[in-house]
Amino acid sequence: MTDSRPAASHTPLVGRTSELAVLDEAARTTQVSVIELVGEAGIGKTTLLEHLSASARHAGALVLTARCSEYERDVPYALLIDALDPHLAAHGAPAGLAAEQLAALGGTFPALAVHASGAAVERHELHRAVRALLALLAAPRGLTVALDDLHWADPASIALVASIVRRPPSRLLLALAHRHRQIDSALDPELRRAADAGRSRRLHIGPLTPDEASRLLERPADDRSLRTLYEESGGNPFHLMQLARTTTPAVARASDPGYGEIPEGVREAVLSETTPLGTDARALLDGAAIVGDPFEIDFAAEVAGLDRATALEALDVLVAADLVRVTDDVRRFRFRHPIVRRTVYETVGPGRRLAGHARAAAGLERAGAGPVALAHHVEQSAAPGDEAAVALLAEAAAQVAGRAPQTAVHWLTVARTLARGPQELELLGPLAGALAGSGRFADARRVFLELLAPLPEDHPARTELIGACAMMDRLLGDHDGARTRLRSALIDADPREAVALNLELAAHASLRGDPLEMRVCARAALDGATEPIPVAAATAALAMAAYTLEHYDEARTLGARATTLIAALSDQQLGTRLEMLLFLGWAQYFGGEFAAALRHFTRGTAIARRAGSAVLALELAVGEALSLLARGRIAEALDVADGAVEDARPLGSAQSLVWTLFAQATVLEAGGDPAAAVRAGEEAVALTAGLEPSTIVAGCGSALAAALVATGEGNRATNVLLELQGGPDLPRFFAGQRSGCYEVLVRAALLTGDTARGETWAARAEAAAELPLAGALAQRARALVLLHAGDATQAATLALGSVATTDALELAVESARGRILAGRALAATGDRDAAAEQLRAAEGLLIDAPAGHLRAEAVRELRKIGRRVNRAGRAGRADAAGLAALTARELEIARLVARGLTNRAIAETLFLSEKTIESHLAGAFVKLGVRTRAALTAALAG
């Protein structure tokens, strides 16, 4: 339970001059997005958070607060619910949230429950919706969210906070207080990255000086008892005040109090306050400690077994003793400090504690609470063999598995200790799935093997369980073990089982980079398949194998066939063999069918997340992010890539994290933030050190190299790419992708002035160009070399040729790169008008880029030739919009398009080249915000 309402400081604010200056500055400005307050228990973090909150309110910001509690770490999203829900209950959802965002929020926040759709919400949807909510709350006057005792937050809240830290909304200040070395491992890397980027500030809160201790206790500095208290407390403000409350002799202070046990002297001091309490007051204090911090008086009274009148009298005693304090809500109270609550809870007798949790569960159930709200108290009070408790914990786990798999594991594990006989067996499947979803692959494999062991050889579930075990083998890096397990099962398999096992073998062969075995296994599966699902899966696998083996026409034919087969399947059917969407999506992506690939990746990602297939969801999300990028939807691509990295980190699978970082680095570079792309690429490459050479390892090399080129590190880019790709022939990467790598090597060589090496790489790019996109990249590579050598005319021709291909493929980012190069070349020939049109078209294509180093390059080139830059960010004249933004030539060509003329016919009519027509037409498309000739015609008619 957390507290979303402000309360009086635990300790008076003494000293802390430098910390206060930082906090006041953060409250007034938006220079940092995250403030961390780090220190031991009682050091004054809460007091400083309250000061920051007051400063933010004074600056006009909305302030929301919450505090985690030690004994309620298994309630998903409790921290964020308590921070945001009271405000939402009072004011409703802010205008501007989309219907799907409201639905996602309604499934988590009680105040918005009316908007819930009833469908399962996966955590990416919720994280995006919460960021959107925070952005709207922050927009009018700023928003400060202060979260105390973060080290006790539930895993789901930690993941959500990490998501916010990674991409904080504008005008949000997130203030986090936690203890030394206790921050969750999922959040700490994000905080460090935020600090590196200048968005985060960490304040280590140390002990008070002797002079400050004197002022805190209002005792003379030469007071002998003060010196003793200071030595016993170590200068910790709370411990000072606690020890000063009693004359009980203190015992020597434990090292790093608050990290391990409560310092014995402080614990004894608290106990000295509770010992004199009467029976009723102590019972209410125990009930409150069981309920949580803060607590509602009526609920605490029920748990304590007291009637209301008696409880109210006891409450007065507790408030007078300053063991509990009032809050802004007259029915809610809180302990003076978490240490007080912890001391009380740990001294509650075991019988009273069990009975209290049982009464708490019964009271919540009578109030209509669901399994998730009841689970914490049920697990603390249920007896072995309690079937109802086991069923409730299993239902609670099922409800949170997609959003909080670690909590699901905890509740299922507790349920298993309570279950008996068949009920225990029923828990194993969900437990294995939750373990896999939380990254505990070895434990998941062990549970899958437990399920498998008692099954007879002819049991229909055996093949599925063997496949699940093989998946865990792969995620643990044991590719040979997975292959051996599947091959052994195949020996005595019946025809139906053989189909399923061959499909699993094909999937593992692909991940091992063995396209020949993939093709053999997929063909065997297809030959034995008689049902639609395996037929579609085997066909998709064959398409991917054909692409990898450089049989591009065959890959395209098989991909078209697989597309037809998959279109006839429901999401539920696809969920049984999601690998088919993975293989088909990649075959189409690499083959240049980006729109089709995006459809299949997007569908697969949604199905996988709903089904809780964490690893497959990540692999499909990588394809979705790169396909979105290819289609020019950069902001969406970055959102998907960021979410994939966020989900991969807690899984503990280096391979999964490498995949997602590869996608993130690729999108960040194209989206305009090469420095961040380098950081993501460097992390990915570091992780590949423990992996076997593969296409994904090679891909990480090309992603990091592209980012390094964008930051001007040509030599390092070349070294990284060649090392991870296996040398100049790039043997570890897909053949169809090598031209793009060679184009990166050309740019790296030219950065260092090595024209001869650039020429070599350009020639290799041309030799590897068998697919349309590869041909366009090879043209661009050659154009770069020619421009560097002074042949601007031929460079412009090749750059515009590359643009024609990327325009036809509808690859916005690649077209923008080509147009920037064409603009530079045309400017070098002296044709500034043509150069300006290309550069403005490039700028318009990159309108969705969040940061925009490519847009900045286009703007720089425009300024070099003395042309105005459109402040709105789109190509065209800065003072015009719509048709008025078109040049006379663009308008003339657009009207001919509207009459139905082809580019060739227009070129003949106007005595211009087709390349010139394409260039003018592209500029018109961008300025009018259209992508097709039909849309252009409609814009003219309108």
JOTATA-V918827 format. One record per run of one state. SS is the DSSP state (~ for helix, > for strand, _ for the rest). FROM is the first residue (numbers start at 1). TO is the last residue. If there is no record, write none. Layout:
SS;FROM;TO, SS;FROM;TO
//
This chain:
_;1;16, ~;17;28, _;29;33, >;34;38, _;39;44, ~;45;58, _;59;61, >;62;67, _;68;77, ~;78;91, _;92;98, ~;99;106, _;107;109, ~;110;115, _;116;122, ~;123;139, _;140;142, >;143;148, _;149;149, ~;150;152, _;153;154, ~;155;166, _;167;171, >;172;178, _;179;184, ~;185;196, _;197;199, >;200;204, _;205;209, ~;210;217, _;218;223, ~;224;233, _;234;236, ~;237;244, _;245;263, ~;264;275, _;276;278, ~;279;291, _;292;294, >;295;296, ~;297;304, _;305;307, ~;308;320, _;321;323, >;324;326, _;327;331, >;332;335, _;336;337, ~;338;347, _;348;349, ~;350;366, _;367;370, ~;371;381, _;382;386, ~;387;400, _;401;404, ~;405;418, _;419;421, ~;422;437, _;438;440, ~;441;453, _;454;461, ~;462;475, _;476;478, ~;479;491, _;492;494, ~;495;512, _;513;514, ~;515;528, _;529;531, ~;532;548, _;549;551, ~;552;567, _;568;570, ~;571;574, _;575;578, ~;579;590, _;591;593, ~;594;611, _;612;613, ~;614;630, _;631;633, ~;634;649, _;650;653, ~;654;671, _;672;673, ~;674;690, _;691;694, ~;695;710, _;711;713, ~;714;725, _;726;734, ~;735;751, _;752;754, ~;755;767, _;768;771, ~;772;789, _;790;791, ~;792;808, _;809;811, ~;812;829, _;830;831, ~;832;845, _;846;852, ~;853;864, _;865;881, ~;882;885, _;886;887, ~;888;898, _;899;902, ~;903;910, _;911;913, ~;914;928, _;929;932, ~;933;941, _;942;942
//
